[in-house]
Amino acid sequence: MSQVQEYLTLRKQSSLKIAFATFLCVISPIPLIGLTTLSQYQRFHMTENLAVSLGLSFLIICITIAVILFCLCAFKVKTQ
């Protein structure tokens, strides 16, 4: 019974990290879409290459953080 309780406690602690990682995956393409849309308008003075570079950088950073969080949570559960 104590192992079950430890497992449930560990899963409860991991749930916030998993939720945050999922949130990062969902929002990661938003800047890419927004910046490429803004680059179409002349008043923002942004080239399409700059917009794509910034958007992809944000996307890659967010996905990298999310994958690390997913792996850490999975590793903790696996070792228990």
Backbone torsions as a table, in degrees:
resi	resn	phi	psi	omega
1	MET	NA	-33.6	-179.2
2	SER	-68.0	-33.8	177.1
3	GLN	-65.1	-39.0	178.3
4	VAL	-64.5	-42.9	179.9
5	GLN	-63.9	-41.3	177.4
6	GLU	-63.3	-42.4	179.2
7	TYR	-62.5	-44.7	179.6
8	LEU	-65.1	-38.1	177.2
9	THR	-64.5	-43.8	178.6
10	LEU	-63.0	-42.3	178.9
11	ARG	-65.7	-36.7	178.7
12	LYS	-66.4	-39.4	178.2
13	GLN	-67.9	-36.7	-178.8
14	SER	-75.4	-21.2	-173.9
15	SER	-62.6	-37.4	178.0
16	LEU	-67.5	-38.8	177.8
17	LYS	-65.9	-41.6	178.7
18	ILE	-66.3	-39.7	178.1
19	ALA	-64.4	-41.8	178.6
20	PHE	-65.7	-40.3	178.2
21	ALA	-63.9	-40.2	176.9
22	THR	-64.8	-41.0	176.4
23	PHE	-59.1	-43.4	178.1
24	LEU	-61.7	-40.4	178.3
25	CYS	-64.4	-37.2	-177.9
26	VAL	-72.5	-42.2	-175.9
27	ILE	-85.4	-10.6	-173.6
28	SER	-58.5	-35.9	-179.8
29	PRO	-82.5	-7.3	-175.6
30	ILE	-61.7	-47.7	178.1
31	PRO	-62.9	-35.5	178.2
32	LEU	-61.5	-46.8	179.1
33	ILE	-66.2	-44.7	-178.5
34	GLY	-65.6	-44.2	-178.5
35	LEU	-69.0	-37.9	177.4
36	THR	-68.1	-31.5	175.6
37	THR	-69.1	-42.5	179.3
38	LEU	-66.6	-28.5	-179.4
39	SER	-69.1	-15.6	178.9
40	GLN	-75.3	-20.5	-178.7
41	TYR	-95.6	135.2	-174.8
42	GLN	-71.4	-26.4	-174.3
43	ARG	-74.1	-12.5	178.3
44	PHE	-90.3	-10.8	175.9
45	HIS	50.8	50.1	180.0
46	MET	-127.9	128.2	177.7
47	THR	-77.3	158.8	-179.8
48	GLU	-66.1	-35.6	178.4
49	ASN	-63.2	-41.1	178.0
50	LEU	-65.0	-43.6	-179.6
51	ALA	-61.8	-44.4	179.7
52	VAL	-66.8	-40.5	179.3
53	SER	-61.8	-46.6	179.3
54	LEU	-65.5	-44.5	-179.7
55	GLY	-63.3	-44.0	178.6
56	LEU	-67.9	-35.0	177.2
57	SER	-61.8	-46.1	178.0
58	PHE	-61.9	-43.5	-179.2
59	LEU	-61.7	-46.3	-178.5
60	ILE	-65.4	-40.3	178.8
61	ILE	-64.2	-46.1	-179.8
62	CYS	-62.7	-45.1	-179.3
63	ILE	-66.4	-37.4	177.9
64	THR	-62.9	-45.5	178.0
65	ILE	-62.4	-42.0	-179.6
66	ALA	-63.5	-43.6	179.8
67	VAL	-63.8	-41.0	177.6
68	ILE	-61.3	-44.3	178.8
69	LEU	-64.1	-42.9	177.8
70	PHE	-60.3	-44.4	-179.0
71	CYS	-66.4	-41.5	178.4
72	LEU	-61.8	-43.6	179.3
73	CYS	-66.3	-41.1	179.0
74	ALA	-65.9	-38.9	179.8
75	PHE	-65.2	-41.8	179.2
76	LYS	-62.3	-42.0	-179.3
77	VAL	-69.4	-37.7	-177.6
78	LYS	-66.9	-36.3	-177.5
79	THR	-77.5	-16.6	179.9
80	GLN	-80.0	NA	NA
